[in-house]
């Protein structure tokens, strides 16, 4: 179980076995999304700190540069430690 801090006003506990988007939604955290498949980019967030595993996603919505800068798609991110993330305004 890992604590996930968001923007840092909100937090929830991640229990594993699901992506960050689903876990956030189960904890009443609103993260925009459309496809859940890594292709639309609406659930893009920035990881400020923490470790994670990133599943496959479109480079059209999450470029190599963004990946290096800590951006991820919540639908394809699996926390491996406590994390702090920032929601991206749309």
PyMOL Python script that loads the backbone (N, CA, C, O; Angstrom):
from pymol import cmd

cmd.read_pdbstr("""\
ATOM      1  N   UNK A   1       0.851  -1.169   0.000  1.00  0.00           N
ATOM      2  CA  UNK A   1       0.000   0.000   0.000  1.00  0.00           C
ATOM      3  C   UNK A   1       0.903   1.240   0.000  1.00  0.00           C
ATOM      4  O   UNK A   1       1.793   1.363   0.841  1.00  0.00           O
ATOM      5  N   UNK A   2       0.669   2.154  -0.943  1.00  0.00           N
ATOM      6  CA  UNK A   2       1.463   3.371  -1.073  1.00  0.00           C
ATOM      7  C   UNK A   2       0.561   4.591  -1.004  1.00  0.00           C
ATOM      8  O   UNK A   2      -0.563   4.562  -1.504  1.00  0.00           O
ATOM      9  N   UNK A   3       1.041   5.659  -0.391  1.00  0.00           N
ATOM     10  CA  UNK A   3       0.303   6.910  -0.353  1.00  0.00           C
ATOM     11  C   UNK A   3       0.608   7.694  -1.629  1.00  0.00           C
ATOM     12  O   UNK A   3       1.767   7.835  -2.017  1.00  0.00           O
ATOM     13  N   UNK A   4      -0.432   8.195  -2.269  1.00  0.00           N
ATOM     14  CA  UNK A   4      -0.300   9.000  -3.470  1.00  0.00           C
ATOM     15  C   UNK A   4      -0.798  10.402  -3.137  1.00  0.00           C
ATOM     16  O   UNK A   4      -1.964  10.589  -2.790  1.00  0.00           O
ATOM     17  N   UNK A   5       0.091  11.382  -3.243  1.00  0.00           N
ATOM     18  CA  UNK A   5      -0.263  12.786  -2.993  1.00  0.00           C
ATOM     19  C   UNK A   5      -0.528  13.454  -4.341  1.00  0.00           C
ATOM     20  O   UNK A   5       0.195  13.235  -5.313  1.00  0.00           O
ATOM     21  N   UNK A   6      -1.585  14.276  -4.378  1.00  0.00           N
ATOM     22  CA  UNK A   6      -1.943  14.965  -5.615  1.00  0.00           C
ATOM     23  C   UNK A   6      -2.060  16.448  -5.347  1.00  0.00           C
ATOM     24  O   UNK A   6      -2.872  16.873  -4.525  1.00  0.00           O
ATOM     25  N   UNK A   7      -1.267  17.226  -6.025  1.00  0.00           N
ATOM     26  CA  UNK A   7      -1.280  18.701  -6.033  1.00  0.00           C
ATOM     27  C   UNK A   7      -1.229  19.365  -4.681  1.00  0.00           C
ATOM     28  O   UNK A   7      -2.034  20.294  -4.615  1.00  0.00           O
ATOM     29  N   UNK A   8      -0.607  19.192  -3.705  1.00  0.00           N
ATOM     30  CA  UNK A   8      -0.606  18.224  -2.607  1.00  0.00           C
ATOM     31  C   UNK A   8      -1.842  18.282  -1.713  1.00  0.00           C
ATOM     32  O   UNK A   8      -1.797  17.785  -0.588  1.00  0.00           O
ATOM     33  N   UNK A   9      -2.942  18.872  -2.178  1.00  0.00           N
ATOM     34  CA  UNK A   9      -4.140  18.994  -1.348  1.00  0.00           C
ATOM     35  C   UNK A   9      -4.871  17.685  -1.139  1.00  0.00           C
ATOM     36  O   UNK A   9      -5.582  17.535  -0.145  1.00  0.00           O
ATOM     37  N   UNK A  10      -4.721  16.753  -2.030  1.00  0.00           N
ATOM     38  CA  UNK A  10      -5.450  15.487  -1.964  1.00  0.00           C
ATOM     39  C   UNK A  10      -4.476  14.331  -1.850  1.00  0.00           C
ATOM     40  O   UNK A  10      -3.324  14.423  -2.274  1.00  0.00           O
ATOM     41  N   UNK A  11      -4.951  13.252  -1.277  1.00  0.00           N
ATOM     42  CA  UNK A  11      -4.142  12.036  -1.231  1.00  0.00           C
ATOM     43  C   UNK A  11      -5.057  10.830  -1.124  1.00  0.00           C
ATOM     44  O   UNK A  11      -6.223  10.941  -0.742  1.00  0.00           O
ATOM     45  N   UNK A  12      -4.505   9.683  -1.467  1.00  0.00           N
ATOM     46  CA  UNK A  12      -5.213   8.422  -1.297  1.00  0.00           C
ATOM     47  C   UNK A  12      -4.177   7.314  -1.196  1.00  0.00           C
ATOM     48  O   UNK A  12      -2.993   7.531  -1.452  1.00  0.00           O
ATOM     49  N   UNK A  13      -4.631   6.135  -0.823  1.00  0.00           N
ATOM     50  CA  UNK A  13      -3.730   4.995  -0.709  1.00  0.00           C
ATOM     51  C   UNK A  13      -3.933   4.053  -1.881  1.00  0.00           C
ATOM     52  O   UNK A  13      -5.049   3.621  -2.168  1.00  0.00           O
ATOM     53  N   UNK A  14      -2.842   3.745  -2.544  1.00  0.00           N
ATOM     54  CA  UNK A  14      -2.827   2.826  -3.682  1.00  0.00           C
ATOM     55  C   UNK A  14      -2.575   1.423  -3.143  1.00  0.00           C
ATOM     56  O   UNK A  14      -1.616   1.193  -2.406  1.00  0.00           O
ATOM     57  N   UNK A  15      -3.436   0.499  -3.514  1.00  0.00           N
ATOM     58  CA  UNK A  15      -3.335  -0.871  -3.007  1.00  0.00           C
ATOM     59  C   UNK A  15      -2.766  -1.850  -4.031  1.00  0.00           C
ATOM     60  O   UNK A  15      -2.681  -3.046  -3.752  1.00  0.00           O
ATOM     61  N   UNK A  16      -2.385  -1.375  -5.185  1.00  0.00           N
ATOM     62  CA  UNK A  16      -1.773  -2.227  -6.198  1.00  0.00           C
ATOM     63  C   UNK A  16      -2.779  -2.914  -7.099  1.00  0.00           C
ATOM     64  O   UNK A  16      -3.988  -2.837  -6.885  1.00  0.00           O
ATOM     65  N   UNK A  17      -2.247  -3.594  -8.122  1.00  0.00           N
ATOM     66  CA  UNK A  17      -3.029  -4.394  -9.060  1.00  0.00           C
ATOM     67  C   UNK A  17      -3.941  -3.594  -9.983  1.00  0.00           C
ATOM     68  O   UNK A  17      -4.829  -4.173 -10.608  1.00  0.00           O
ATOM     69  N   UNK A  18      -3.751  -2.309 -10.086  1.00  0.00           N
ATOM     70  CA  UNK A  18      -4.522  -1.516 -11.040  1.00  0.00           C
ATOM     71  C   UNK A  18      -3.729  -0.265 -11.391  1.00  0.00           C
ATOM     72  O   UNK A  18      -2.771   0.095 -10.707  1.00  0.00           O
ATOM     73  N   UNK A  19      -4.144   0.387 -12.463  1.00  0.00           N
ATOM     74  CA  UNK A  19      -3.434   1.598 -12.873  1.00  0.00           C
ATOM     75  C   UNK A  19      -3.801   2.770 -11.970  1.00  0.00           C
ATOM     76  O   UNK A  19      -4.778   2.720 -11.223  1.00  0.00           O
ATOM     77  N   UNK A  20      -3.012   3.803 -12.055  1.00  0.00           N
ATOM     78  CA  UNK A  20      -3.186   4.995 -11.227  1.00  0.00           C
ATOM     79  C   UNK A  20      -4.543   5.654 -11.460  1.00  0.00           C
ATOM     80  O   UNK A  20      -5.163   6.127 -10.508  1.00  0.00           O
ATOM     81  N   UNK A  21      -5.013   5.696 -12.699  1.00  0.00           N
ATOM     82  CA  UNK A  21      -6.303   6.310 -13.015  1.00  0.00           C
ATOM     83  C   UNK A  21      -7.440   5.603 -12.278  1.00  0.00           C
ATOM     84  O   UNK A  21      -8.245   6.258 -11.616  1.00  0.00           O
ATOM     85  N   UNK A  22      -7.515   4.291 -12.385  1.00  0.00           N
ATOM     86  CA  UNK A  22      -8.595   3.539 -11.723  1.00  0.00           C
ATOM     87  C   UNK A  22      -8.530   3.701 -10.207  1.00  0.00           C
ATOM     88  O   UNK A  22      -9.558   3.865  -9.550  1.00  0.00           O
ATOM     89  N   UNK A  23      -7.345   3.654  -9.667  1.00  0.00           N
ATOM     90  CA  UNK A  23      -7.187   3.793  -8.220  1.00  0.00           C
ATOM     91  C   UNK A  23      -7.626   5.181  -7.754  1.00  0.00           C
ATOM     92  O   UNK A  23      -8.296   5.309  -6.729  1.00  0.00           O
ATOM     93  N   UNK A  24      -7.250   6.213  -8.498  1.00  0.00           N
ATOM     94  CA  UNK A  24      -7.658   7.575  -8.150  1.00  0.00           C
ATOM     95  C   UNK A  24      -9.176   7.703  -8.200  1.00  0.00           C
ATOM     96  O   UNK A  24      -9.783   8.274  -7.294  1.00  0.00           O
ATOM     97  N   UNK A  25      -9.784   7.177  -9.248  1.00  0.00           N
ATOM     98  CA  UNK A  25     -11.233   7.266  -9.386  1.00  0.00           C
ATOM     99  C   UNK A  25     -11.962   6.523  -8.262  1.00  0.00           C
ATOM    100  O   UNK A  25     -12.994   6.994  -7.783  1.00  0.00           O
ATOM    101  N   UNK A  26     -11.448   5.392  -7.844  1.00  0.00           N
ATOM    102  CA  UNK A  26     -12.054   4.651  -6.732  1.00  0.00           C
ATOM    103  C   UNK A  26     -12.009   5.453  -5.439  1.00  0.00           C
ATOM    104  O   UNK A  26     -12.793   5.220  -4.519  1.00  0.00           O
ATOM    105  N   UNK A  27     -11.072   6.408  -5.384  1.00  0.00           N
ATOM    106  CA  UNK A  27     -10.917   7.252  -4.197  1.00  0.00           C
ATOM    107  C   UNK A  27     -11.491   8.650  -4.419  1.00  0.00           C
ATOM    108  O   UNK A  27     -11.118   9.598  -3.728  1.00  0.00           O
ATOM    109  N   UNK A  28     -12.399   8.771  -5.385  1.00  0.00           N
ATOM    110  CA  UNK A  28     -13.108  10.021  -5.684  1.00  0.00           C
ATOM    111  C   UNK A  28     -12.205  11.176  -6.093  1.00  0.00           C
ATOM    112  O   UNK A  28     -12.521  12.338  -5.840  1.00  0.00           O
ATOM    113  N   UNK A  29     -11.075  10.851  -6.729  1.00  0.00           N
ATOM    114  CA  UNK A  29     -10.184  11.862  -7.287  1.00  0.00           C
ATOM    115  C   UNK A  29     -10.526  11.976  -8.771  1.00  0.00           C
ATOM    116  O   UNK A  29     -10.493  10.982  -9.497  1.00  0.00           O
ATOM    117  N   UNK A  30     -10.852  13.181  -9.217  1.00  0.00           N
ATOM    118  CA  UNK A  30     -11.245  13.385 -10.610  1.00  0.00           C
ATOM    119  C   UNK A  30     -10.024  13.622 -11.486  1.00  0.00           C
ATOM    120  O   UNK A  30      -9.334  14.634 -11.365  1.00  0.00           O
ATOM    121  N   UNK A  31      -9.777  12.663 -12.369  1.00  0.00           N
ATOM    122  CA  UNK A  31      -8.713  12.760 -13.364  1.00  0.00           C
ATOM    123  C   UNK A  31      -9.411  12.645 -14.716  1.00  0.00           C
ATOM    124  O   UNK A  31     -10.092  11.650 -14.963  1.00  0.00           O
ATOM    125  N   UNK A  32      -9.260  13.633 -15.600  1.00  0.00           N
ATOM    126  CA  UNK A  32      -9.915  13.541 -16.910  1.00  0.00           C
ATOM    127  C   UNK A  32      -9.423  12.323 -17.674  1.00  0.00           C
ATOM    128  O   UNK A  32      -8.251  11.957 -17.577  1.00  0.00           O
ATOM    129  N   UNK A  33     -10.313  11.693 -18.433  1.00  0.00           N
ATOM    130  CA  UNK A  33      -9.928  10.551 -19.258  1.00  0.00           C
ATOM    131  C   UNK A  33     -10.948  10.372 -20.368  1.00  0.00           C
ATOM    132  O   UNK A  33     -12.043  10.932 -20.309  1.00  0.00           O
ATOM    133  N   UNK A  34     -10.592   9.596 -21.376  1.00  0.00           N
ATOM    134  CA  UNK A  34     -11.532   9.250 -22.437  1.00  0.00           C
ATOM    135  C   UNK A  34     -11.389   7.788 -22.819  1.00  0.00           C
ATOM    136  O   UNK A  34     -12.386   7.067 -22.867  1.00  0.00           O
ATOM    137  N   UNK A  35     -10.172   7.332 -23.092  1.00  0.00           N
ATOM    138  CA  UNK A  35     -10.024   6.006 -23.685  1.00  0.00           C
ATOM    139  C   UNK A  35      -9.539   4.912 -22.736  1.00  0.00           C
ATOM    140  O   UNK A  35      -9.846   3.743 -22.964  1.00  0.00           O
ATOM    141  N   UNK A  36      -8.809   5.238 -21.701  1.00  0.00           N
ATOM    142  CA  UNK A  36      -8.189   4.279 -20.782  1.00  0.00           C
ATOM    143  C   UNK A  36      -7.154   3.368 -21.454  1.00  0.00           C
ATOM    144  O   UNK A  36      -6.687   2.405 -20.845  1.00  0.00           O
ATOM    145  N   UNK A  37      -6.802   3.666 -22.690  1.00  0.00           N
ATOM    146  CA  UNK A  37      -5.903   2.793 -23.424  1.00  0.00           C
ATOM    147  C   UNK A  37      -4.558   3.398 -23.788  1.00  0.00           C
ATOM    148  O   UNK A  37      -3.779   2.763 -24.499  1.00  0.00           O
ATOM    149  N   UNK A  38      -4.260   4.609 -23.321  1.00  0.00           N
ATOM    150  CA  UNK A  38      -2.974   5.225 -23.616  1.00  0.00           C
ATOM    151  C   UNK A  38      -2.923   5.950 -24.940  1.00  0.00           C
ATOM    152  O   UNK A  38      -1.838   6.273 -25.424  1.00  0.00           O
ATOM    153  N   UNK A  39      -4.088   6.216 -25.546  1.00  0.00           N
ATOM    154  CA  UNK A  39      -4.095   6.850 -26.850  1.00  0.00           C
ATOM    155  C   UNK A  39      -4.622   8.263 -26.909  1.00  0.00           C
ATOM    156  O   UNK A  39      -4.345   8.976 -27.874  1.00  0.00           O
ATOM    157  N   UNK A  40      -5.387   8.702 -25.891  1.00  0.00           N
ATOM    158  CA  UNK A  40      -6.003  10.033 -25.983  1.00  0.00           C
ATOM    159  C   UNK A  40      -5.195  11.112 -25.270  1.00  0.00           C
ATOM    160  O   UNK A  40      -5.221  12.267 -25.695  1.00  0.00           O
ATOM    161  N   UNK A  41      -4.486  10.776 -24.212  1.00  0.00           N
ATOM    162  CA  UNK A  41      -3.659  11.739 -23.492  1.00  0.00           C
ATOM    163  C   UNK A  41      -4.378  12.600 -22.475  1.00  0.00           C
ATOM    164  O   UNK A  41      -3.741  13.433 -21.831  1.00  0.00           O
ATOM    165  N   UNK A  42      -5.679  12.431 -22.307  1.00  0.00           N
ATOM    166  CA  UNK A  42      -6.413  13.276 -21.362  1.00  0.00           C
ATOM    167  C   UNK A  42      -6.006  13.053 -19.913  1.00  0.00           C
ATOM    168  O   UNK A  42      -6.126  13.969 -19.099  1.00  0.00           O
ATOM    169  N   UNK A  43      -5.529  11.865 -19.569  1.00  0.00           N
ATOM    170  CA  UNK A  43      -5.181  11.562 -18.172  1.00  0.00           C
ATOM    171  C   UNK A  43      -3.710  11.838 -17.858  1.00  0.00           C
ATOM    172  O   UNK A  43      -3.163  11.286 -16.903  1.00  0.00           O
ATOM    173  N   UNK A  44      -3.068  12.696 -18.667  1.00  0.00           N
ATOM    174  CA  UNK A  44      -1.650  13.011 -18.459  1.00  0.00           C
ATOM    175  C   UNK A  44      -1.454  13.726 -17.125  1.00  0.00           C
ATOM    176  O   UNK A  44      -2.157  14.688 -16.816  1.00  0.00           O
ATOM    177  N   UNK A  45      -0.497  13.247 -16.342  1.00  0.00           N
ATOM    178  CA  UNK A  45      -0.135  13.858 -15.065  1.00  0.00           C
ATOM    179  C   UNK A  45       1.387  13.963 -15.009  1.00  0.00           C
ATOM    180  O   UNK A  45       2.092  13.324 -15.789  1.00  0.00           O
ATOM    181  N   UNK A  46       1.881  14.771 -14.085  1.00  0.00           N
ATOM    182  CA  UNK A  46       3.326  14.885 -13.903  1.00  0.00           C
ATOM    183  C   UNK A  46       3.702  14.244 -12.577  1.00  0.00           C
ATOM    184  O   UNK A  46       3.113  14.547 -11.539  1.00  0.00           O
ATOM    185  N   UNK A  47       4.684  13.358 -12.623  1.00  0.00           N
ATOM    186  CA  UNK A  47       5.203  12.730 -11.411  1.00  0.00           C
ATOM    187  C   UNK A  47       6.289  13.633 -10.848  1.00  0.00           C
ATOM    188  O   UNK A  47       7.315  13.862 -11.489  1.00  0.00           O
ATOM    189  N   UNK A  48       6.055  14.141  -9.643  1.00  0.00           N
ATOM    190  CA  UNK A  48       7.020  15.000  -8.972  1.00  0.00           C
ATOM    191  C   UNK A  48       8.056  14.138  -8.264  1.00  0.00           C
ATOM    192  O   UNK A  48       9.251  14.431  -8.299  1.00  0.00           O
ATOM    193  N   UNK A  49       7.587  13.075  -7.622  1.00  0.00           N
ATOM    194  CA  UNK A  49       8.518  12.106  -7.025  1.00  0.00           C
ATOM    195  C   UNK A  49       7.825  10.768  -6.880  1.00  0.00           C
ATOM    196  O   UNK A  49       6.600  10.671  -6.811  1.00  0.00           O
ATOM    197  N   UNK A  50       8.657   9.741  -6.836  1.00  0.00           N
ATOM    198  CA  UNK A  50       8.148   8.385  -6.695  1.00  0.00           C
ATOM    199  C   UNK A  50       8.565   7.497  -7.850  1.00  0.00           C
ATOM    200  O   UNK A  50       9.002   7.972  -8.898  1.00  0.00           O
ATOM    201  N   UNK A  51       8.425   6.216  -7.640  1.00  0.00           N
ATOM    202  CA  UNK A  51       8.787   5.216  -8.646  1.00  0.00           C
ATOM    203  C   UNK A  51       7.527   4.575  -9.198  1.00  0.00           C
ATOM    204  O   UNK A  51       6.529   4.427  -8.492  1.00  0.00           O
ATOM    205  N   UNK A  52       7.583   4.200 -10.455  1.00  0.00           N
ATOM    206  CA  UNK A  52       6.424   3.630 -11.113  1.00  0.00           C
ATOM    207  C   UNK A  52       6.859   2.802 -12.310  1.00  0.00           C
ATOM    208  O   UNK A  52       7.989   2.908 -12.788  1.00  0.00           O
ATOM    209  N   UNK A  53       5.950   1.989 -12.774  1.00  0.00           N
ATOM    210  CA  UNK A  53       6.127   1.244 -14.012  1.00  0.00           C
ATOM    211  C   UNK A  53       5.169   1.866 -15.011  1.00  0.00           C
ATOM    212  O   UNK A  53       4.009   2.121 -14.685  1.00  0.00           O
ATOM    213  N   UNK A  54       5.640   2.110 -16.219  1.00  0.00           N
ATOM    214  CA  UNK A  54       4.821   2.743 -17.244  1.00  0.00           C
ATOM    215  C   UNK A  54       4.502   1.733 -18.335  1.00  0.00           C
ATOM    216  O   UNK A  54       5.402   1.158 -18.947  1.00  0.00           O
ATOM    217  N   UNK A  55       3.218   1.524 -18.572  1.00  0.00           N
ATOM    218  CA  UNK A  55       2.781   0.639 -19.645  1.00  0.00           C
ATOM    219  C   UNK A  55       2.868   1.348 -20.990  1.00  0.00           C
ATOM    220  O   UNK A  55       3.204   2.530 -21.047  1.00  0.00           O
ATOM    221  N   UNK A  56       2.566   0.631 -22.076  1.00  0.00           N
ATOM    222  CA  UNK A  56       2.663   1.218 -23.409  1.00  0.00           C
ATOM    223  C   UNK A  56       1.620   2.311 -23.636  1.00  0.00           C
ATOM    224  O   UNK A  56       0.477   2.208 -23.192  1.00  0.00           O
ATOM    225  N   UNK A  57       2.048   3.359 -24.339  1.00  0.00           N
ATOM    226  CA  UNK A  57       1.141   4.454 -24.690  1.00  0.00           C
ATOM    227  C   UNK A  57       1.638   5.110 -25.968  1.00  0.00           C
ATOM    228  O   UNK A  57       2.785   4.924 -26.374  1.00  0.00           O
ATOM    229  N   UNK A  58       0.768   5.869 -26.587  1.00  0.00           N
ATOM    230  CA  UNK A  58       1.082   6.533 -27.850  1.00  0.00           C
ATOM    231  C   UNK A  58       2.105   7.650 -27.650  1.00  0.00           C
ATOM    232  O   UNK A  58       1.978   8.473 -26.743  1.00  0.00           O
ATOM    233  N   UNK A  59       3.119   7.662 -28.513  1.00  0.00           N
ATOM    234  CA  UNK A  59       4.101   8.750 -28.467  1.00  0.00           C
ATOM    235  C   UNK A  59       3.518  10.043 -29.023  1.00  0.00           C
ATOM    236  O   UNK A  59       4.110  11.109 -28.857  1.00  0.00           O
ATOM    237  N   UNK A  60       2.372   9.961 -29.677  1.00  0.00           N
ATOM    238  CA  UNK A  60       1.707  11.165 -30.164  1.00  0.00           C
ATOM    239  C   UNK A  60       1.116  11.965 -29.006  1.00  0.00           C
ATOM    240  O   UNK A  60       0.995  13.187 -29.101  1.00  0.00           O
ATOM    241  N   UNK A  61       0.746  11.293 -27.916  1.00  0.00           N
ATOM    242  CA  UNK A  61       0.155  11.995 -26.772  1.00  0.00           C
ATOM    243  C   UNK A  61       1.106  12.091 -25.585  1.00  0.00           C
ATOM    244  O   UNK A  61       0.871  12.881 -24.671  1.00  0.00           O
ATOM    245  N   UNK A  62       2.172  11.300 -25.586  1.00  0.00           N
ATOM    246  CA  UNK A  62       3.185  11.356 -24.531  1.00  0.00           C
ATOM    247  C   UNK A  62       4.547  11.179 -25.196  1.00  0.00           C
ATOM    248  O   UNK A  62       5.015  10.059 -25.402  1.00  0.00           O
ATOM    249  N   UNK A  63       5.166  12.300 -25.523  1.00  0.00           N
ATOM    250  CA  UNK A  63       6.417  12.279 -26.278  1.00  0.00           C
ATOM    251  C   UNK A  63       7.584  11.786 -25.418  1.00  0.00           C
ATOM    252  O   UNK A  63       7.482  11.719 -24.193  1.00  0.00           O
ATOM    253  N   UNK A  64       8.673  11.449 -26.069  1.00  0.00           N
ATOM    254  CA  UNK A  64       9.878  11.043 -25.340  1.00  0.00           C
ATOM    255  C   UNK A  64      10.352  12.160 -24.416  1.00  0.00           C
ATOM    256  O   UNK A  64      10.796  11.900 -23.298  1.00  0.00           O
ATOM    257  N   UNK A  65      10.258  13.393 -24.882  1.00  0.00           N
ATOM    258  CA  UNK A  65      10.666  14.539 -24.058  1.00  0.00           C
ATOM    259  C   UNK A  65       9.798  14.628 -22.796  1.00  0.00           C
ATOM    260  O   UNK A  65      10.319  14.813 -21.696  1.00  0.00           O
ATOM    261  N   UNK A  66       8.489  14.499 -22.953  1.00  0.00           N
ATOM    262  CA  UNK A  66       7.591  14.552 -21.801  1.00  0.00           C
ATOM    263  C   UNK A  66       7.892  13.424 -20.820  1.00  0.00           C
ATOM    264  O   UNK A  66       7.874  13.629 -19.607  1.00  0.00           O
ATOM    265  N   UNK A  67       8.164  12.246 -21.342  1.00  0.00           N
ATOM    266  CA  UNK A  67       8.499  11.101 -20.481  1.00  0.00           C
ATOM    267  C   UNK A  67       9.742  11.413 -19.649  1.00  0.00           C
ATOM    268  O   UNK A  67       9.784  11.112 -18.457  1.00  0.00           O
ATOM    269  N   UNK A  68      10.751  12.014 -20.276  1.00  0.00           N
ATOM    270  CA  UNK A  68      11.977  12.379 -19.553  1.00  0.00           C
ATOM    271  C   UNK A  68      11.725  13.447 -18.507  1.00  0.00           C
ATOM    272  O   UNK A  68      12.427  13.507 -17.497  1.00  0.00           O
ATOM    273  N   UNK A  69      10.719  14.300 -18.740  1.00  0.00           N
ATOM    274  CA  UNK A  69      10.376  15.370 -17.812  1.00  0.00           C
ATOM    275  C   UNK A  69       9.433  14.908 -16.694  1.00  0.00           C
ATOM    276  O   UNK A  69       9.039  15.707 -15.845  1.00  0.00           O
ATOM    277  N   UNK A  70       9.073  13.618 -16.696  1.00  0.00           N
ATOM    278  CA  UNK A  70       8.255  13.068 -15.620  1.00  0.00           C
ATOM    279  C   UNK A  70       6.771  12.982 -15.891  1.00  0.00           C
ATOM    280  O   UNK A  70       5.996  12.658 -14.991  1.00  0.00           O
ATOM    281  N   UNK A  71       6.359  13.266 -17.113  1.00  0.00           N
ATOM    282  CA  UNK A  71       4.939  13.147 -17.446  1.00  0.00           C
ATOM    283  C   UNK A  71       4.596  11.696 -17.750  1.00  0.00           C
ATOM    284  O   UNK A  71       5.393  10.968 -18.341  1.00  0.00           O
ATOM    285  N   UNK A  72       3.407  11.289 -17.342  1.00  0.00           N
ATOM    286  CA  UNK A  72       2.922   9.931 -17.581  1.00  0.00           C
ATOM    287  C   UNK A  72       1.428   9.998 -17.867  1.00  0.00           C
ATOM    288  O   UNK A  72       0.785  11.018 -17.617  1.00  0.00           O
ATOM    289  N   UNK A  73       0.889   8.925 -18.383  1.00  0.00           N
ATOM    290  CA  UNK A  73      -0.558   8.790 -18.514  1.00  0.00           C
ATOM    291  C   UNK A  73      -1.033   7.965 -17.328  1.00  0.00           C
ATOM    292  O   UNK A  73      -0.546   6.856 -17.107  1.00  0.00           O
ATOM    293  N   UNK A  74      -1.970   8.493 -16.572  1.00  0.00           N
ATOM    294  CA  UNK A  74      -2.446   7.810 -15.363  1.00  0.00           C
ATOM    295  C   UNK A  74      -3.014   6.431 -15.686  1.00  0.00           C
ATOM    296  O   UNK A  74      -2.930   5.521 -14.862  1.00  0.00           O
ATOM    297  N   UNK A  75      -3.588   6.268 -16.870  1.00  0.00           N
ATOM    298  CA  UNK A  75      -4.177   4.977 -17.249  1.00  0.00           C
ATOM    299  C   UNK A  75      -3.128   3.908 -17.524  1.00  0.00           C
ATOM    300  O   UNK A  75      -3.462   2.726 -17.604  1.00  0.00           O
ATOM    301  N   UNK A  76      -1.885   4.298 -17.668  1.00  0.00           N
ATOM    302  CA  UNK A  76      -0.799   3.357 -17.975  1.00  0.00           C
ATOM    303  C   UNK A  76       0.328   3.425 -16.952  1.00  0.00           C
ATOM    304  O   UNK A  76       1.452   3.013 -17.236  1.00  0.00           O
ATOM    305  N   UNK A  77       0.029   3.945 -15.759  1.00  0.00           N
ATOM    306  CA  UNK A  77       1.035   4.109 -14.717  1.00  0.00           C
ATOM    307  C   UNK A  77       0.689   3.243 -13.515  1.00  0.00           C
ATOM    308  O   UNK A  77      -0.439   3.262 -13.021  1.00  0.00           O
ATOM    309  N   UNK A  78       1.687   2.476 -13.049  1.00  0.00           N
ATOM    310  CA  UNK A  78       1.517   1.558 -11.928  1.00  0.00           C
ATOM    311  C   UNK A  78       2.539   1.921 -10.850  1.00  0.00           C
ATOM    312  O   UNK A  78       3.726   1.635 -11.006  1.00  0.00           O
ATOM    313  N   UNK A  79       2.090   2.549  -9.752  1.00  0.00           N
ATOM    314  CA  UNK A  79       3.019   2.981  -8.703  1.00  0.00           C
ATOM    315  C   UNK A  79       3.800   1.812  -8.090  1.00  0.00           C
ATOM    316  O   UNK A  79       3.267   0.721  -7.887  1.00  0.00           O
ATOM    317  N   UNK A  80       5.079   2.075  -7.802  1.00  0.00           N
ATOM    318  CA  UNK A  80       5.948   1.098  -7.141  1.00  0.00           C
ATOM    319  C   UNK A  80       6.406   1.617  -5.782  1.00  0.00           C
ATOM    320  O   UNK A  80       7.101   0.917  -5.047  1.00  0.00           O
ATOM    321  N   UNK A  81       6.011   2.854  -5.450  1.00  0.00           N
ATOM    322  CA  UNK A  81       6.381   3.486  -4.183  1.00  0.00           C
ATOM    323  C   UNK A  81       5.387   4.607  -3.917  1.00  0.00           C
ATOM    324  O   UNK A  81       4.490   4.855  -4.723  1.00  0.00           O
ATOM    325  N   UNK A  82       5.550   5.282  -2.785  1.00  0.00           N
ATOM    326  CA  UNK A  82       4.758   6.483  -2.554  1.00  0.00           C
ATOM    327  C   UNK A  82       5.084   7.460  -3.674  1.00  0.00           C
ATOM    328  O   UNK A  82       6.208   7.497  -4.173  1.00  0.00           O
ATOM    329  N   UNK A  83       4.078   8.256  -4.066  1.00  0.00           N
ATOM    330  CA  UNK A  83       4.271   9.191  -5.177  1.00  0.00           C
ATOM    331  C   UNK A  83       3.656  10.540  -4.858  1.00  0.00           C
ATOM    332  O   UNK A  83       2.732  10.653  -4.052  1.00  0.00           O
ATOM    333  N   UNK A  84       4.192  11.555  -5.511  1.00  0.00           N
ATOM    334  CA  UNK A  84       3.549  12.865  -5.551  1.00  0.00           C
ATOM    335  C   UNK A  84       3.360  13.205  -7.008  1.00  0.00           C
ATOM    336  O   UNK A  84       4.308  13.167  -7.793  1.00  0.00           O
ATOM    337  N   UNK A  85       2.123  13.541  -7.377  1.00  0.00           N
ATOM    338  CA  UNK A  85       1.830  13.866  -8.766  1.00  0.00           C
ATOM    339  C   UNK A  85       1.080  15.183  -8.846  1.00  0.00           C
ATOM    340  O   UNK A  85       0.454  15.628  -7.884  1.00  0.00           O
ATOM    341  N   UNK A  86       1.162  15.800 -10.032  1.00  0.00           N
ATOM    342  CA  UNK A  86       0.423  17.021 -10.313  1.00  0.00           C
ATOM    343  C   UNK A  86      -0.540  16.728 -11.442  1.00  0.00           C
ATOM    344  O   UNK A  86      -0.153  16.171 -12.469  1.00  0.00           O
ATOM    345  N   UNK A  87      -1.802  17.104 -11.254  1.00  0.00           N
ATOM    346  CA  UNK A  87      -2.787  16.988 -12.334  1.00  0.00           C
ATOM    347  C   UNK A  87      -2.516  18.096 -13.334  1.00  0.00           C
ATOM    348  O   UNK A  87      -2.158  19.209 -12.951  1.00  0.00           O
ATOM    349  N   UNK A  88      -2.683  17.801 -14.600  1.00  0.00           N
ATOM    350  CA  UNK A  88      -2.459  18.767 -15.672  1.00  0.00           C
ATOM    351  C   UNK A  88      -3.807  19.385 -16.023  1.00  0.00           C
ATOM    352  O   UNK A  88      -4.761  18.661 -16.306  1.00  0.00           O
ATOM    353  N   UNK A  89      -3.898  20.704 -16.008  1.00  0.00           N
ATOM    354  CA  UNK A  89      -5.152  21.384 -16.354  1.00  0.00           C
ATOM    355  C   UNK A  89      -5.415  21.264 -17.832  1.00  0.00           C
ATOM    356  O   UNK A  89      -4.504  21.404 -18.648  1.00  0.00           O
ATOM    357  N   UNK A  90      -6.655  21.005 -18.176  1.00  0.00           N
ATOM    358  CA  UNK A  90      -7.055  20.909 -19.584  1.00  0.00           C
ATOM    359  C   UNK A  90      -7.950  22.050 -19.925  1.00  0.00           C
ATOM    360  O   UNK A  90      -8.403  22.160 -21.065  1.00  0.00           O
TER     361      UNK A  90
END
""", "prot")
cmd.dss("prot")
cmd.show_as("cartoon", "prot")
cmd.util.cbc("prot")
cmd.orient("prot")
